[in-house]
């Protein structure tokens, strides 16, 4: 690095000697001028005085803007606004008259069915899907279960015994005196039959044999039957129930509460 700087300085010195001449001690300025070319064209001119620097312009005075004063201005008089006419209410459409509701059948009672009949009746009603509008209930119904041929009670045990003696004289031995506490106490039973026809046949035979005052009566007992109650049926549903009920002619419908 040192040798590089030394070489640069030597080169600059040599260049300066070539441009400005050789500055030796025995050589002065006039001699240098003679050695230069075209010195006759060089003229010496007096130097012009340098004008003094202009005074700096005074800065302009900055005047602050005036402070704004708040002045309360009177509000402008309201412009009268003409009231708009209120819109007339549109007339409401008159509601269309509601269709009349079908009159419902309040309550219909059907029965009394035996158990086999009840099963068939329910099977035919099932497609109607009446739901809670159809209910079933058990009812105790007095039912004629047999038929008796008898001589009414004479009113006492002694009178019944005398009547029984008369029957023996006619050759009738199949009889007995009823002794239970019923309306037929001391009556004389001559035969009990399941069908009324058989009872009427015996009565005709006894009459021919001379037995007077004999009768035929049905004997009843409490039987459990099935009754069906229908509520709030529309006319169409009631017609369907009636169509099913027509297949059971022994059980007509009747109104209920």
C-alpha positions in Angstrom: 0.0 0.0 0.0 2.8 2.4 0.9 4.6 1.8 -2.4 1.4 2.4 -4.3 0.9 5.8 -2.7 4.5 6.7 -3.4 4.2 5.9 -7.1 1.0 8.0 -7.3 2.6 11.1 -5.7 5.6 10.8 -8.1 3.3 10.7 -11.1 1.3 13.8 -9.9 4.6 15.7 -9.4 5.9 15.0 -12.9 2.5 16.0 -14.4 2.6 19.3 -12.5 6.2 20.1 -13.8 5.0 19.6 -17.4 2.0 21.9 -17.1 3.4 24.8 -15.0 7.0 24.7 -16.0 10.1 24.0 -14.1 10.2 25.9 -10.8 13.9 26.3 -10.3 15.4 28.8 -8.0 17.2 30.9 -10.8 14.0 31.2 -12.9 11.5 34.0 -12.2 8.0 34.9 -13.5 9.1 37.1 -16.5 11.3 34.4 -17.8 8.4 32.0 -17.6 6.2 34.4 -19.6 8.8 34.6 -22.4 8.9 30.9 -22.7 5.1 30.7 -23.2 3.5 30.9 -26.7 1.2 33.9 -27.8 2.0 36.1 -24.9 1.3 39.2 -27.0 -2.4 38.4 -26.9 -2.6 38.5 -23.1 -4.0 41.8 -21.6 -4.0 42.7 -17.9 -7.5 43.9 -16.7 -8.0 45.6 -13.4 -10.1 43.5 -11.1 -13.6 44.8 -10.5 -14.6 45.5 -7.0 -16.8 42.8 -5.5 -20.2 44.4 -4.6 -21.1 44.1 -0.9 -23.6 41.4 -0.2 -27.2 42.7 -0.2 -28.7 43.2 3.0 -31.0 40.4 3.9 -34.6 41.3 3.3 -36.5 41.9 6.5 -38.9 39.1 7.2 -42.5 40.0 6.6 -44.6 40.5 9.7 -47.1 37.7 10.0 -50.4 39.1 11.2 -52.5 36.4 13.0 -56.0 36.0 11.7 -58.8 37.7 13.8 -60.4 35.6 16.4 -63.8 34.3 15.2 -66.7 35.7 17.2 -69.7 33.4 17.7 -72.9 35.3 16.8 -76.2 33.6 17.6 -78.3 34.0 14.5 -82.0 33.8 14.8 -83.4 30.5 13.5 -85.4 30.9 10.3 -89.1 31.1 10.7 -90.6 27.6 10.2 -92.2 27.2 6.8 -95.8 26.2 7.3 -96.4 22.7 6.0 -99.8 21.9 4.8 -101.1 18.8 6.5 -101.3 15.8 4.3 -104.8 14.3 4.1 -105.0 11.1 6.0 -105.5 8.1 3.8 -108.9 6.7 3.9 -108.9 3.2 5.4 -109.5 0.5 2.9 -112.8 -1.3 3.4 -112.2 -4.7 5.0 -113.4 -7.5 2.9 -116.5 -9.1 4.4 -115.7 -12.6 5.7 -117.2 -15.3 3.6 -120.0 -17.1 5.4 -118.6 -20.2 7.1 -119.9 -23.5 5.8 -122.5 -24.9 8.1 -121.1 -27.6 10.3 -122.8 -31.0 9.9 -125.2 -31.8 12.7 -123.7 -34.5 14.9 -125.6 -37.3 16.4 -125.1 -36.9 20.1 -125.5 -40.5 21.4 -126.7 -43.8 20.0 -126.9 -47.0 22.0 -126.9 -50.4 20.3 -127.3 -53.8 21.9 -127.6 -56.1 23.8 -125.3 -58.5 22.0 -124.3 -62.0 23.1 -120.5 -62.5 23.0 -120.5 -64.2 19.6 -122.6 -61.5 18.2 -120.4 -58.8 19.7 -117.3 -60.2 18.1 -118.9 -60.2 14.6 -120.3 -56.6 15.2 -116.8 -55.3 16.2 -115.1 -56.9 13.2 -117.6 -55.1 10.8 -117.1 -51.8 12.6 -113.3 -51.9 12.5 -112.8 -50.4 9.0 -114.8 -47.3 10.1 -111.9 -46.4 12.6 -114.3 -44.6 14.9 -111.8 -44.5 17.8 -113.0 -43.0 21.0 -116.4 -42.3 19.4 -117.2 -45.9 19.9 -117.3 -47.6 23.3 -118.4 -50.9 24.6 -120.0 -51.7 28.0 -121.2 -54.8 29.8 -124.8 -54.7 30.8 -126.8 -57.2 32.9 -130.0 -58.0 31.1 -132.9 -60.2 32.4 -133.2 -63.0 29.9 -135.7 -65.8 29.5 -133.7 -68.9 29.9 -136.5 -71.5 30.3 -140.3 -72.0 30.2 -142.3 -73.5 33.1 -145.7 -75.1 33.1 -147.3 -74.6 36.5 -150.5 -74.1 38.6 -150.3 -70.7 40.4 -150.0 -70.7 44.2 -153.3 -71.2 46.1 -151.9 -69.0 48.9 -151.0 -71.6 51.6 -149.2 -74.9 52.1 -152.5 -76.6 53.0 -154.2 -75.4 49.8 -151.3 -76.5 47.7 -151.4 -80.0 49.3 -155.1 -80.3 48.4 -154.4 -79.4 44.8 -151.6 -81.9 44.6 -154.0 -84.6 45.8 -156.3 -83.7 43.0 -153.5 -84.2 40.4 -152.8 -87.7 41.8 -156.5 -88.6 41.3 -156.0 -87.6 37.6 -153.0 -89.8 37.2 -150.5 -87.0 37.2 -147.5 -87.8 39.3 -144.7 -85.5 37.8 -145.1 -82.3 39.9 -143.7 -80.6 43.0 -144.7 -77.7 45.3 -142.4 -74.7 45.2 -141.3 -73.7 48.7 -138.8 -70.9 48.1 -139.4 -67.3 49.0 -140.4 -66.0 45.5 -143.6 -64.7 44.0 -144.2 -68.4 43.0 -144.1 -69.8 46.6 -146.6 -72.7 47.0 -147.1 -72.9 43.2 -147.1 -76.4 41.7 -144.6 -76.9 38.9 -145.7 -79.4 36.2 -142.6 -79.2 34.0 -139.7 -76.9 32.9 -138.6 -76.7 29.2 -135.9 -74.8 27.3 -138.3 -73.8 24.5 -141.7 -72.3 24.8 -143.0 -74.7 22.2 -142.3 -77.8 24.3 -144.0 -76.1 27.3 -147.1 -75.3 25.2 -147.3 -79.0 24.1 -147.4 -80.2 27.7 -150.0 -77.7 28.7 -152.3 -78.9 25.9 -151.9 -82.5 27.1 -152.7 -81.7 30.8 -155.8 -79.8 29.8 -157.0 -82.9 28.0 -156.4 -84.9 31.1 -158.7 -82.5 33.1 -156.1 -80.3 34.8 -157.6 -76.8 35.2 -155.8 -73.5 35.8 -152.4 -74.6 34.5 -150.2 -71.9 32.7 -146.9 -71.4 30.8 -144.5 -68.7 31.9 -140.9 -67.8 31.0 -138.3 -68.1 33.7 -135.7 -65.3 33.6 -132.1 -64.9 34.9 -129.5 -62.0 34.7 -127.4 -62.4 31.6 -124.3 -60.3 30.7 -124.6 -58.8 27.3 -122.6 -56.3 25.3 -123.9 -52.8 24.4 -122.2 -50.3 22.1 -122.4 -46.5 22.6 -121.6 -44.1 19.7 -121.1 -40.4 20.3 -120.7 -37.3 18.0 -121.1 -39.2 14.7 -121.3 -37.2 11.5 -124.2 -38.1 9.3 -121.9 -40.1 6.9 -120.4 -42.1 9.8 -123.9 -42.7 11.3 -125.1 -44.0 7.9 -122.2 -46.5 7.9 -122.9 -47.7 11.4 -126.6 -48.2 10.5 -125.5 -50.2 7.4 -123.6 -52.6 9.7 -126.4 -52.7 12.2 -128.9 -53.7 9.6 -127.2 -57.1 9.6 -128.4 -57.5 13.2 -132.1 -57.0 13.1 -132.7 -58.1 16.7 -130.7 -55.1 18.0 -132.2 -51.8 16.9 -130.4 -48.5 17.8 -131.9 -46.2 20.4 -130.9 -42.7 21.5 -129.0 -42.2 24.8 -127.4 -39.4 26.8 
